[in-house]
Amino acid sequence: MGKEIIHDKGVSSSYKLSFYNIRFILEGKEYLWNTLTGACICLDRKGSEYLKDFKGEEDNTQYFEILQKNGCITDSNINEFEKIIYEEKYILNNEFPNRLSFTIAPGLGCNYKCVYCFEDGNLNNKYMSEEVVEKTISYILSRIEQNNNLKYLSITWFGGEPLLYMQIIERISSAVIECCDKNGVLYKAGIITNGRFLTRQNVELLKKCQVKQAQVSIDGPSDIYCKLKKAKINDYTSVIQNVKIASEFIRITVRINIDEFTDVANMYKVIETIMNSGINKNISFYPGFVRNYSRDNDLEQHAHSVHVEHEKLLYKYLEENYGVNFYNSPYPKRRKVSCLQVCRANVCIGPEGELYRCEHYFGDISKVIGDVDNGFYNNSVDDRYYNVEKKRICKECKYFPLCMGGCLDDVVSGHFSIDCSSFKKGMLEMQQHKLKHISN
C-alpha cells in the first residue's frame, strides 16, 4: 500500500468512513472489517494512520482506492442505513423475483410428540386431499408461468413429519419439476424431518424428487432423545442408521436442539455417536435454539445468550475433532432481509391449501394470509410485516447488516429479541476465528 494512483477529475465529492467499519487487533495485527460489504482488510502502520487522519477527500492514493472499493470509505451523501432499508423493502415487496421459494406441509401428523414443539395444540392428522394436491400444483405452476424473471425455484418440505406423506411429495414434485424444466427454471428442494422414516427407499424417492438436503433434528443422547420426543430406544438407533444411509445420497444437516439447560457434553455425545457410525461425508452439524414462546422476553434473551456460548463451543469441538467440513459455517454473513420467507412472493402452504407467512403458524387459522384457490388476501395479518420501523438500537448498531434486526415475525409479534451483546461478541469472535483459520 502507498503507491500513488492518478485519476481523471470528475465531479468533486466528499467522503466519509463507513459507519459499519469495525477495527480490532488480532495476534498483533490490526484489521478493518466492514459488516456491510463483508470486506476485512489487514492494516499496516501507514494504513492505520491513514484511517486516523482521513480528511474526507479523494487523494489518489492506493489507500483510498482500496478502502473505497471495499466499502470502508463511502460518499458522504449516502445514508448507509437508509440504503440498507431501501434494499430490504425492495426485496420484501418484489412480487416477481428471480428466486422463489415455497415451504409446504403436506400434512401435520407426526410420529413423535416433542415436548418443545411449537405446533403443540395444532398437531392433528390433517393432510392434503387429492383435490388440495391438484390445486396446490396449479397454484405453484401458475406462479412459475406468470413470473418472467424467475430463474430459481426451491421447495422445503415441512410438517408434522413430511415423510409420512411421501406420495404427496412425489406427486407435487413431479409436476413442479416438469414445469420448471419447460420454463428453464432451476429447481431444488430440501426437507425438514425427524429422520425416523429417512430409510433407503424414501431417500431414493427424495433424490428422484430432487431433494438435495435434509435437516434432521436430534435432541441429545438416547435417554434425552427418548424423553423429549416421547420415543423408544429403537427409534433413536433407527434415526442414527438412517442418517448414515441418507448421507450416501444427499446432504444431511443434523440440528442439535439445545436450550439454556443443555449439558454441553451431550452435544458432543450426539456428534460422536453419528461420526462413529461410519459417516465421512455429506454431513454437517449446527445447534438449534429451542424457543419458548410462553415466557417473557428477558428470559428468552438470557436463553439466547447461553445459546451463543453453546454455539461457539460446538463449532470449536467440531473443528478440533473432525475438521471444518463438518459444521455449517458460523462465519458472519451479510443478510439483505431478516428472513426470505417473509418476502411477499414466497409463501408457506398448509395441508388444506391455506397460505401462511411463517411455517411456525401451520394449523393456526388466525394467521392465514390466503389460499391456493384465491392467492393472497392482502389482509392485515400479512400487511403487518411490511411497514416495520427498525428499533433505534438497530439504527445505531454496526452489526445490523448481519442480523437485520432479527426475526421479523418476532418483531411484529413482540415475542422476543436476540441478546444483542452476546450476538455482537459472538460475531466478532467468529470473524477473528475465520482470520486465524485463513492464516493457518
Steps between C-alpha positions, in 0.01 A plus 500: 500500500615859446538506121351816352210458254414775248129543412317728263325772693124483479230657710648579839370297791557476869540169676468342842603184673226239495295477819527122472879491538626303799867511596660236718838352591569131449835339579678833476343599167235766445198424283220708351178304454198645321184309595305647208729382220668214685844637418774443757833675445826452685640845570867586500624792711448755222152364429406541864631857500316571175169406658574706809585810295244455220380844390195394296660571165615288208879518500594263215686262730476125497367516855198695384442273200508180703285633784240646265487189284425292811236736638711622792487851349172623357354816351402740777157550343407134543298398804617142535223391734225638276666335201483165682134556585417599142657180370321292761161650413561443130577133560208455742247657264624365167213288366699364207849414629750279321497265800182351640458265796212307651483318832239226474343290776332205325362401839523590868504148640816385675633179650650692795358735763799722575448693822641823350313489167361839400210322330380366833122532496491509119621145452241288326462260213416761239663430167453608142206340323534415130304816421732720709806334343376587151414855603840541662667384180289742295586785735876437486500450122310824448753683718780362284336583167397852603852599603720576201789589732507162672831312483498290818227318693538315828260302716553404864287207618377556854254350747404339737720231360503540121631149429162365615366651177754379246240443226391863522862617483553286190186626325567870557873468427444322169267772369715789622824352362338449160375860495839636609678304228258633241551859612877486548478539879759331721328293771619362831335380818575421862313330783475552875445165666548319828675227301303200625376419148810615315548147373697401193176459302374845596838661440510356150154643439608837641799505269265434208300802622823704489512536877868573549512573872331376817501658845467243777437612857668302780457626855778315675619151595247217500359563849437870438376435147241250618387724786450815290342325203309241701673241286653156551863398486453320166375833357829661595716222357291499180550874454878469542506219243274695265726805519794281399309349205356832385842669502601268216241666278430854621643770725399459866496780754459377856331761716589441864216661693627674811377743763660677795483181708681282248812323622770578243637147537172368358554697180835331460348156563254547213781588263715210618216252457432613144863530391585161653227343286736530204390826336778694332327730253183694421425591860524810715374606843358813652339590833127576481364750748188359666258785546249538782222730379321498835766684701591867506765664285759542775510126562516429127786744459688328780435163336629638171822626662563150637426357155769722345755359743388143424531577131862609531588192705336271245687650207829485689443135587414407141800677354745355749369143469361463150599802291334805353298303245265361762322813613285761335717806467454726804686781333320835492310558178316803367123457496282706270177405677449344841310205349436411136169336591340836579565627147159558343564262212599208724244315705427200723226261384302300754324162463162657417651732240516794741786748471714630787785744525696287750524121535462536877132581443395181322161400641423843650205633301541849647829532308370403155588755228344329197429168333600313184162576341503877545864585562590766756222676690718810560353506849626666816662176617737523206534876464643538849836370376565770245498831685712412800706780649845383606588556863738782588745245638513344150559835331797562728651151471806419288392135487156574354585366149566158657159454663273767345327538835432132557194293409241732346216293639645544848515875445138536388372256762702643787605150606870527540818674396848354484751579769687768306815514712552123475425505129751777427767339713440168327518652152830672573649184648389298198648754261829484690486121493459509123807721466703259712385212281596687183840585646563137593 
